[in-house]
Amino acid sequence: MNVMGDVEKIEQELRALSSPDQVDLIARRVDRNQIIGVRMGSVFGLAKANWRLDLGTVRELVQSDWFEVRMVGVSILDARARKGSAADAVRTDLYELYLDEHAHIDTWDLVDRAAPRVIGQYLLDRPKEPLHILAGSANLWERRTSIVACYWLIRNGELDDPVRILEALIDDPEVFVQTALGTALREVKRADPARAAEFHRRHGSRLHPTARRAMKVGRT
């Protein structure tokens, strides 16, 4: 007898929720050939219902060819990282899984769904060198992760490494890096207006228009 696995069950549930309208909507930012066509609220609800899945299965979800299945996977990583009772070993596993599978975390919303807590929260009390390595990556989504993970650091009063990363990426040519950069600068201003003013004094003339817009309206 062929017993359906957890990944297959989740994909089947997603397909039952699909609609052509959602395919068209998601296709504005994702390759149409990777889209099932499910509203993000439903995707997040499915992740919430399955947050206890073992990490081997979560890895398979993140490796899926289907965008919404990958989103379920990264949403489970985020859900697990949010649990105050999560042991350090579990948080390490979440962190390593995200980085190991970064080739599959390849849209802005996949990055943004998990990077603040899975990466940023994990590194809050640890050396920040991994963020600087990501910032120097040739992969734009890894560079975006380096900034988005900094949101958590900034909100917790850790500004030195985030500011260094923003300085390193200020001239980045990719729009999805610039939008994250602008959002991070908005967070710096909220956390420490004087530090933000100093950044603008030194680098304001170099800020990309995309970053400037993101600072004002919170675009990511």
Beta strands, then each sheet from edge to edge (+ up, - down):
end
